[in-house]
Amino acid sequence: MGHRVSTKQALRLTSSVAEVRILPLLRAASSSILFLLVFLHQPTSSVAMVGGDGRCPLFVFAPFTEDGKQIEGFLPYSNISLGFSHMAAALLATQHFNARDTNIIPELAELEGCNVQLEITKVFDTGYTSHQSARQVMNHLLLAVDSNTSSPLGPNGEQREVCSFVGPSNDIPARDLSSIAYASDIPLVSTWREGIVRDSGGRDMMTASVYPDLMEFAAIISSYLIFQERTDYVAILYPFSDLGFQKRGSIGVMLDFNNVRWISTEYVVDYDESTLLQNVGAAGGLLEARTIRRAVERIKEAGYRTVLIIMEDSDLMLTQIADAVEEMGMNSGDHFFMLYDPVSEDELTLSTNVSKLLEGACYVLPLSRDMTASAPFDDAVLKSWGQQDKNFPRKLNELNPINENEPGFMFAQDDFFQNITIQEWPEYGSAFMYDAVLAVGFGACQARREADGSVQGIPHIRAIRKTKFHGWSGFVLFGREALNRGGVRRGGTVNWTVVNFIPGSISVPHVYFPTDPVNFDFSNITWSKNGYFEYFYAGNRSSAPLPLRTPGNQNYLRSQLRAIGLTLMGISILAAICFGVWVFATRTHRIVRASQPSFLYVICIGTILQSSTVVTISFDEGAGWSENGLTKLCNFLPWLFTVGFVVVVGALYVKVWRVHKTLQFSRRKVQLSHIAAPMALLVLATIVILAFQSAFAPLEWQRDVDEITADSNGGCSSSGADIKTWLIPLMAVAMTAVGLLAYAAHKTRDVDEAYSESSWIFGLLCVQFELILISIPIILRLHETNSNSTYLVLVVLILSFPVSCLGLLFGPKMHAYYDDILGIDRTKKRGTLAGVRVTGVQASENPTPVSGTSDFISQASENRQ
């Protein structure tokens, strides 16, 4: 029942290890290459993992020490170290399985006839972030350095055996062991395998995990963010590493699933800006932008107020992140911080900045059933934990990988597991270690039934993934086959809790207890309040900080510019009123009578309407207006400008066309009804289109926010129907009116300017057309950047229509009026006196006026030729 590694298997190991070695793991490359060289020198054979006698030896991996120091547990009141607690849980699981204790695990009753016996033959210290356990296990599997000492080979060279790896409780050692398991066909049941466990194409083919992987975690984390109403603008701060990329990607997928906008920024660990160039030369320039400080600064610039922090070594990273957050002024309580990784209570006091960062922060954890039960000491496994005889601690002391007098060493007295109190409570992760051992046993029995004899590694891992039982951490169920993740523990089979940092301690304010583990779905996660615990938010807030994003530059219209715009509008309106008063005062003068005062009044009214459009663009939230009030103001914009424009153009058309019809002498009386029908139809069409727009596509006040800078610009935009459905017809009506006016001006181009201002009308149309051509590109260019500049351009464009109309139409008339008073003669055209004949007309000094036209052509003859 020995196990050897063939050259082919060693080559598989080479490719699988290469798959996971990227920039953050380069420091382990030299030792990895040494491991591979050792593998390549081993003889070839193929053996069974579980022999006919049913013996299944286990290699157990647990975190005892890191950097020469004992790894402390998560429970502040515990007297048992983290690694020792995990080792004890593994040993307890072997006892319960070998005794087929159905009082603790009911499914053990289904193993009748199975002679599989689990035995822990070796325990390894994995640390948290080191590769030491990988080196050790490869030595134990492959090297025989001394036949007279305890080594992987016995005195006669026989191969020591292992049927499965169990553990570890940290991701970096777990990934190392996944590669070794893949190369050597030894099943690995991990107790904390954060990386995504995939079925094909790599090292995870021989791996199963009783701990939910990244995708399950991501679903839980994103659901809690939604529960906390963090429904938008989430920033992910993650390390520039293989695992960092995986965590960031899995969270991103679930945030996209929930339609949450998010950004991410990576950082490089162990570097600071002042030493990068000095230590790594030119490469430092590439890494400089990825320091923790720069990464936090990018989140600050984006204004995202929900920050998910991902770390690999919290002792190292947490202090640097907290310092950067404090430097950027993000510790004022306006941000919601959530940690992807658990942080022990001892780390609350790493520094003042760390305490400020963690105050009000949280993270989520899957918990064992004893930690979420209303009466935890009634849990069957926990009772058994405190009812062991003296042989149990003695076996633990024998398996302890830490030598006496070394950091992390713990010696258990004979009565250590007999009077359990909260101080001897199993540390976090012990329940998952317990269930991992049971999964190996259940899988071995299932595989033996199917193989009818000895079991090799691949059938064993397949059987492990099919196991289902009620373990210490909950209902153990593997499999996400549809997602190519058959070896992952389903997230709906464990209870989840939220750990909230409060000043000087922690609380667990919210929990999620899945009601249907088998049919668990990412979209039906429901969090609930945990007893009397309340969530503590930073700054002693009663609710999560709002808004979700720090407002950028709102580009509110400056009051000085508003005053300028409204003043210019007032001048334009005042000018129109003054021109109207002047027309009324001089209405009996022949120059004014020839210009048809009634139409001049209408033109003044139209220009006042056009000028009033400035009011609709002169206010925003900065002036104290509400969004509802601004929306109402928006809907006046098309009515004021368009109706005013059509009224002005229509009055000019009817006025000029009446002159043309009168001079044709096609009828004795030229009534208004004879010539105003086209413009009446155009005005009616304008009103109908605007009514449709108001009913089905009203304008709304909206503020467009830049996704990167959070800067925004407010303005009117169309809702409901597409803006093209009403804007294009409206423009068509306006252009039709302009076309009719241009045609009428063309027909009267040789008429004296006292009656028909054709040259001035052509000039007016050209000026307004050029202004449109110049202004539109400027507006499009400034619209997304500077609302104040856009406002000035719009004011000039809007007022250019009424001002140019008033100046080019009334200016010449006033000039002619005062010329006449001063006795200055002007060149005459058709329809005037001074001896110029109109075809078929004999002018006289006192002609009989044509009915309806005496105001503008009293000199015309009433007789036809």
Secondary structure, 3 states (H helix, E strand, C coil): CCCCCCHHHHHHHHHHHHHHCCHHHHHHHHHHHHHHHHHHCCCCCCCCCECCCCEEEEEEEECCEECCEECCCCCCCCCCCHHHHHHHHHHHHHHHHHCCCCCCCHHHHHHCCCCCEEEEEEEEECCCCCCHHHHHHHHHHHCCCCCCCCCCECCCCCECCCCEEECCCCHHHHHHHHHHHHHHCCCEEECCCCCCCCCCCCHHHHEEECCCCHHHHHHHHHHHHHHCCCCCCEEEEEECCHHHHHHHHHHHHHHHHCCCCEEEEEECCCCCHHHHHHHHCCHHHHHHCCCHHHHHHHHHHHCECEEEECCCCHHHHHHHHHHHHHHCCCCCCCCEEEECCCCCHHHHHCCHHHHHHHCCCEEEEEECHHHHCCCHHHCHHHHHHCCCCCHHHHHHHHHCCCCCCCCCCCCCCCCCCCCCCHHHCCCCCHHHHHHHHHHHHHHHHHHHHHHCCCECHHHHHHHHHHCEEEECCEEEEEEEHHHCEEEEECHHHCEEEEEEEECCEEECCEEECCCCCCCCCHHHCCCEECCCCCCCEHHHECCCCCCCECCCCCCCCCHHHHHHHHHHHHHHHHHHHHHHHHHHHCCCCHHHHHCCHHHHHHHHHHHHHHHHHHHHCCCCHHHCCCHHHHHHHHHHHHHHHHHHHHHHHHHHHHHHHHHHHHHHCCCCCCCHHHHCHHHHHHHHHHHHHHHHHHHHCCEEEEEEECCCCCCEEEEEEECCCCCHHHHHHHHHHHHHHHHHHHHHHHHCCCECCCCCCHHHHHHHHHHHHHHHHHHHHHHHHHCCCCHHHHHHHHHHHHHHHHHHHHHHHHHHHHHHHHHHHHCCCCCCCECCCCCCCECCECCCCCCCCCCCCCCCCCCCCCCCC
